[in-house]
Amino acid sequence: MSTDANPGGNQPKDQTHAVENLEPHECWRLLRSVTVGRLAVWVDDHPDIFPINYKVDHGTLVFRTAEGTKLQAATGDTPVAVEADGVDPGTGIAWSVVIKGQAAPVKNPEEVMDTVGLLLFPWQAGKKEHFVRITPDTVTGRRFKVVPPMTWWTPLDDATRSGLE
């Protein structure tokens, strides 16, 4: 029995499938390259995820929202996480960045004015008067090559498909 890093036998041993762990400065550069991510929060007795559009501001993320579950859960005592990702369709290189930390409402009038200057406009219409700043404790990211679906084919894929027919 082989003890290599290929337990399922479906993944070639070459560097095509290597995952690159990103340095924090590269994570921040990538976070600046997109404006939409997913905010993970704890709501009552379960996790929940909300799409947000955000801006990077001096080593933090800022988003706008209305009153409601997202605001209450994000600004509570429980830490939050935000994940953003992207892929270059020309090269097939994808990335994913996750920040974890504490979110807090922006209340100081001077800081509110600074966040307004970020030109952060929600995609959905409505009164989104609350600015929230996430100060991360950790910033991690990965970059990898997106592989063709057949690379990950297993006999179970055919069994699942034939069971649906």
C-alpha positions as CSV (number, residue, x, y, z in Angstrom):
1,M,0.0,0.0,0.0
2,S,1.3,3.4,-0.9
3,T,1.8,6.1,1.7
4,D,2.1,9.1,-0.7
5,A,0.0,12.2,-0.6
6,N,-2.4,10.7,-3.1
7,P,-4.9,8.8,-1.0
8,G,-7.8,8.7,-3.5
9,G,-5.6,7.9,-6.5
10,N,-7.4,10.6,-8.6
11,Q,-4.9,13.4,-8.1
12,P,-1.6,13.3,-10.1
13,K,1.5,13.8,-8.0
14,D,2.8,16.8,-10.1
15,Q,2.8,20.4,-9.1
16,T,-0.3,21.2,-11.3
17,H,-2.4,20.6,-8.2
18,A,-0.2,22.4,-5.7
19,V,-1.8,24.9,-3.4
20,E,0.1,28.0,-2.6
21,N,-0.4,29.6,0.8
22,L,-0.5,33.3,0.4
23,E,1.3,36.0,2.4
24,P,-0.9,38.5,4.2
25,H,0.1,41.4,1.8
26,E,-0.9,39.3,-1.2
27,C,-4.2,38.4,0.6
28,W,-4.9,42.2,1.0
29,R,-4.0,42.9,-2.6
30,L,-6.5,40.2,-3.7
31,L,-9.2,41.5,-1.4
32,R,-8.8,44.9,-3.0
33,S,-9.3,43.3,-6.5
34,V,-13.0,42.3,-5.8
35,T,-15.8,43.9,-3.8
36,V,-18.0,41.0,-3.0
37,G,-17.5,38.4,-0.3
38,R,-19.4,36.2,2.1
39,L,-19.9,37.1,5.7
40,A,-20.1,34.2,8.1
41,V,-21.8,34.9,11.5
42,W,-23.4,33.1,14.4
43,V,-27.2,33.6,14.6
44,D,-28.8,32.3,17.8
45,D,-27.9,28.6,17.6
46,H,-26.6,28.2,14.1
47,P,-24.1,29.7,11.6
48,D,-25.4,31.9,8.7
49,I,-23.8,33.4,5.6
50,F,-24.6,36.7,3.9
51,P,-23.2,38.1,0.7
52,I,-21.7,41.6,1.3
53,N,-20.0,44.1,-0.8
54,Y,-17.1,45.7,1.0
55,K,-14.1,47.9,0.8
56,V,-10.6,47.4,2.2
57,D,-9.7,50.3,4.5
58,H,-6.3,50.4,6.3
59,G,-6.1,46.7,7.1
60,T,-9.8,46.3,7.8
61,L,-12.9,45.5,5.8
62,V,-15.9,47.9,5.8
63,F,-19.4,47.1,4.6
64,R,-22.8,48.7,4.8
65,T,-26.1,47.1,5.9
66,A,-29.6,47.9,7.2
67,E,-31.1,47.0,10.5
68,G,-31.6,43.2,10.8
69,T,-30.1,39.8,11.4
70,K,-26.9,40.5,9.6
71,L,-26.1,43.7,11.6
72,Q,-27.1,42.2,14.9
73,A,-25.1,39.0,14.4
74,A,-22.0,40.7,13.0
75,T,-21.7,43.3,15.7
76,G,-22.4,40.9,18.6
77,D,-19.7,39.3,20.8
78,T,-19.0,36.4,18.5
79,P,-16.2,36.8,15.9
80,V,-17.0,36.8,12.2
81,A,-15.3,35.5,9.1
82,V,-15.3,36.9,5.5
83,E,-14.4,34.9,2.5
84,A,-13.7,36.3,-1.0
85,D,-12.4,34.6,-4.0
86,G,-11.7,34.9,-7.7
87,V,-10.5,33.1,-10.8
88,D,-8.6,34.2,-13.9
89,P,-10.5,32.5,-16.7
90,G,-7.5,32.8,-19.0
91,T,-5.0,31.0,-16.8
92,G,-7.4,28.9,-14.6
93,I,-5.7,30.2,-11.5
94,A,-8.1,30.7,-8.6
95,W,-7.7,32.2,-5.1
96,S,-9.5,32.3,-1.9
97,V,-8.9,34.6,1.1
98,V,-10.5,34.4,4.6
99,I,-10.3,37.0,7.3
100,K,-11.5,36.2,10.8
101,G,-12.0,38.8,13.5
102,Q,-14.3,41.1,15.3
103,A,-16.9,43.3,13.6
104,A,-18.0,46.6,15.2
105,P,-20.4,49.3,14.1
106,V,-18.7,52.5,12.9
107,K,-20.1,55.2,15.2
108,N,-17.5,57.9,15.7
109,P,-18.6,60.8,13.4
110,E,-15.1,61.3,12.0
111,E,-14.8,57.6,11.2
112,V,-18.3,57.6,9.6
113,M,-17.2,60.5,7.4
114,D,-14.1,58.5,6.4
115,T,-16.1,55.4,5.5
116,V,-18.5,57.5,3.4
117,G,-15.4,58.5,1.5
118,L,-14.8,54.8,0.6
119,L,-17.7,55.1,-2.0
120,L,-19.2,51.9,-0.7
121,F,-22.5,51.5,-2.5
122,P,-24.7,48.4,-1.7
123,W,-25.9,46.4,-4.7
124,Q,-29.5,46.1,-3.3
125,A,-31.7,49.1,-3.0
126,G,-32.8,50.2,0.4
127,K,-31.8,52.2,3.4
128,K,-28.3,50.8,4.4
129,E,-27.3,53.4,6.9
130,H,-25.1,51.2,9.1
131,F,-21.3,50.9,8.4
132,V,-19.6,47.9,10.0
133,R,-15.8,47.5,10.3
134,I,-14.2,44.1,10.6
135,T,-10.8,44.2,12.2
136,P,-9.1,40.8,11.5
137,D,-7.2,38.7,13.9
138,T,-6.1,36.4,11.0
139,V,-5.8,36.7,7.3
140,T,-5.2,33.6,5.2
141,G,-5.3,32.8,1.6
142,R,-4.6,30.2,-1.0
143,R,-4.0,30.1,-4.7
144,F,-4.4,27.1,-6.9
145,K,-5.0,25.9,-10.5
146,V,-8.6,25.0,-11.3
147,V,-8.6,21.5,-12.8
148,P,-11.0,20.0,-15.3
149,P,-13.9,18.1,-13.8
150,M,-12.7,14.7,-15.2
151,T,-9.6,15.0,-13.0
152,W,-11.8,14.3,-10.0
153,W,-14.1,11.7,-11.6
154,T,-14.8,8.7,-9.5
155,P,-17.0,5.6,-10.2
156,L,-19.5,7.1,-7.8
157,D,-20.1,10.0,-10.2
158,D,-21.5,7.6,-12.8
159,A,-23.6,5.7,-10.2
160,T,-25.1,9.0,-9.0
161,R,-25.9,10.1,-12.5
162,S,-27.5,6.8,-13.6
163,G,-29.6,6.8,-10.4
164,L,-31.1,10.1,-11.4
165,E,-32.0,8.9,-14.9
